[in-house]
Structures are given as structure tokens and as C-alpha cells.
């Protein structure tokens, strides 16, 4: 099953920043942040506590 929020998170983890992930996905950095916030709400945890992005 495809999860766009998870896909955005993986792009961000690979890219290392919101801006680079947004550029790779052809969306705005604000949209990346919104997708991450939706994913965090869904898993009821902050992703910064799970993974550290350099």
C-alpha cells in the first residue's frame, strides 16, 4: 500500500533536508513539512525522536 507521507519522509531522509526533498518531489518545502506533520500525527510520535536527519 502506498503512503505519500512515508514516501515524503523517505525522500527527506535521503536528501537530508526539507528543501532538497521538496525539490526532488517537485513540491514546496511547506508541503514537505505538512506531509511530515501528517505522518507524525498518524504514528502519534515525532519523527525527530525516531530518526536524526543530518
ABEGO torsion letter per residue (X at the ends): XBBAAAAAAAAAAAAGBAAAAAAAAGBBAAAAAAAAAAAAAAAGBBAAAABBBX
